[in-house]
Amino acid sequence: MPRIRCHYIDCILLDEGYCGAAAIELDPDVGCMTYKQSDNIKDDDDWDEEDNDELDEWDDLDIDDDDELWIDDDDY
């Protein structure tokens, strides 16, 4: 039985990069008609918000001089 390599990363039928459906329907204009989107994958917008939160945490640090971030070898 042939296996179909799938490029959708959020399909519920995806099984290790291959389509796990017993039968599929392809439309040349639309693509895979068997595709069903998974609900547990984050949207790109969610990732952007997380990245921005991390940047805000770094911005909130009250460090006046960059030299304070480095440890001198002479201190040890």
C-alpha positions in Angstrom: 0.0 0.0 0.0 1.5 3.4 -1.0 2.1 6.0 1.7 1.5 9.7 1.1 4.0 12.2 2.4 2.1 15.1 4.0 3.4 18.7 4.4 0.6 19.8 6.7 2.1 20.0 10.2 -1.2 20.4 12.1 -3.3 17.7 10.5 -4.9 15.2 12.9 -4.3 12.4 10.4 -0.5 13.0 10.3 1.6 10.0 11.4 5.3 10.6 11.4 5.2 12.8 8.3 2.8 10.5 6.4 -1.0 10.6 6.0 -2.7 8.1 8.2 -6.1 8.3 6.4 -7.4 5.1 4.7 -8.4 7.2 1.7 -7.8 10.8 0.6 -9.3 13.3 -1.8 -7.1 15.8 -3.5 -8.3 18.9 -5.4 -5.6 20.6 -7.6 -6.9 24.1 -6.7 -7.5 23.6 -3.0 -5.2 20.8 -1.9 -6.0 18.0 0.4 -9.7 17.7 1.0 -9.1 15.1 3.7 -7.1 17.5 5.9 -8.5 18.1 9.4 -6.7 20.8 11.5 -5.7 19.8 15.0 -6.8 22.1 17.9 -3.7 21.6 20.1 -1.1 23.3 17.9 -0.4 26.9 18.7 -0.9 29.6 16.2 2.0 31.8 15.1 0.4 34.7 16.9 0.7 32.8 20.2 4.5 32.3 19.6 4.9 36.0 18.9 3.2 37.0 22.2 5.5 34.6 24.2 8.6 36.0 22.5 7.5 39.6 23.3 6.9 38.6 27.0 10.4 37.3 27.2 11.8 40.5 25.7 9.8 42.6 28.1 11.3 40.7 31.1 14.8 41.5 29.8 13.9 45.1 29.4 12.6 45.3 33.0 16.0 44.4 34.4 17.6 47.4 36.1 21.2 47.1 35.0 23.1 50.4 34.5 26.3 49.0 33.2 26.9 46.1 30.9 30.1 45.3 32.9 28.0 44.1 35.8 26.9 41.2 33.6 30.4 39.8 33.3 32.3 37.9 36.0 36.0 38.7 36.5 38.3 35.7 36.7 40.3 37.5 39.3 37.4 37.2 41.8 37.8 33.5 42.0 
